[in-house]
Amino acid sequence: MSSENADAEEVRAGLSQDAVTVWDVVVVGAGPAGASAAYAAAVAGRRVLLLEKAELPRYKTCGGGIIGPSRDALPPGFELPLQDRVHAVTFSMNGRFARTRRSRRMLFGLVNRPEFDAGLVEQAQKAGAELRTGVTVSRVEQHGPAVPDRRTVAVVLADGETVLARAVVGADGSAGRIGAHVGVKLDQVDLGLEAEIPVPPPVAEDWKGRVLIDWGPLPGSYGWVFPKGDTLTVGVISARGEGAATKRYLEDFIARLGLAGFEPAISSGHLTRCRSDDSPLSRGRVLVCGDAAGLLEPWTREGISFALRSGRLAGEWAVRIAEANDAVDARRQALNYAFAIKAGLGVEMAVGRRMLALFERRPGLLHATITGLRPAWNAFTDITRGSSSLAGLVRSNGVARRALDLLDRRMESTGGSGTRGVKDHRPEDDEESPAGTETGSEAGAGTGAGPGSDAGSGRGGERAAD
């Protein structure tokens, strides 16, 4: 027997009895993207294994905002564990020029990620997926002695166990093993810092139903406060490489809001990563989704809706890849998945990049527009509720498209571009506070806002509340 054959026999002999069984789909990572992928594949009647390195529930650095697209991508019957329902947003510029805008209808909802993620995993399990926690994936192999045939992928665990699958979905985060295997390329990396601050009942009541978004002192930065019962989620985000300045921004932000006297229960940080336009979304029988694919909105860094939507698509196309009898068919299905992602989420990311470029160069213009022009506020409410998207508004609304093009031309000389779309809206649905400027302390006392990814802007609400 050759040494190569001997190695192959040794690997196969080392496989556990469970690993000998080939799963239709193995999903790595049990966050919103992974749970959605596992649910979609299990609902299709396939044998699905969901692997998670942590024990559930676990904390994630995240604002926990659920916007309309997130709500609409949830499994049927899923009950959002809402901690608050947001009807008002205060916008400020590094603590100044604060103004609150309100809506009679709920704009979006706020959740704690441990409960939210655990609920999604439970839905996947009810659909038939099997969950294994405390499992770390060391690598994925599509060739070699651990792979019995070309229709199979080997997922090698840190303890040496090998799990076999017809298709693999990587949802293990932006620094995970599966994204590295696929070769995901990133062109925007940001640092988000966050504190979970318990507050006494009078303070919590002051913030109830309102969020704060503060356009920050660093290019492209902003801060948020999300009220969740007796705890405020307070955070800031800025480009990576500005770590010390970002930390100072968070400290100053907390102090300015009058919250420095309260001890955070959790202080954490996270890097958000956006994919480049030419970044792959698959390799062989392996797909990536959510943060593992670098899918999030570049301006706000909102990621929950991108995770839920891309996870669902990944689960559906993983089923087709699992059924593929050869590499050509598997490649065709993977390309179809990439097309579906780029036609939807990719378009939204492109508009988000233009918005970020504008925001980095002209934050004051953005602040004046959203706080002073009703059409811009109406567009914001349409997007948060899910009746439209930023890309949809720009694509379907001639005024928004022309305004975006005009701002692009004006920004060319300074290297920035972007604008916000406008859509017709019923004025009776919304109210705004009296014109004028609130003090920084007033803004901090009763409002807050922030991200719905692992450090991006998040917002959303339940259909029944609209």
Beta strands, then each sheet from edge to edge (+ up, - down):
strand 1: 22-28
strand 2: 48-52
strand 3: 65-66
strand 4: 82-86
strand 5: 88-93
strand 6: 96-103
strand 7: 108-111
strand 8: 130-133
strand 9: 137-141
strand 10: 153-157
strand 11: 162-170
strand 12: 186-198
strand 13: 210-215
strand 14: 222-228
strand 15: 231-239
strand 16: 266-275
strand 17: 282-283
strand 18: 286-288
strand 19: 430-432
sheet 1: 8+ 2+ 1+ 11+ 10- 9+
sheet 2: 8+ 2+ 1+ 11+ 18+ 17-
sheet 3: 3+ 7- 4+
sheet 4: 16+ 12- 15+ 14- 13+ 5+ 6- 19+
end
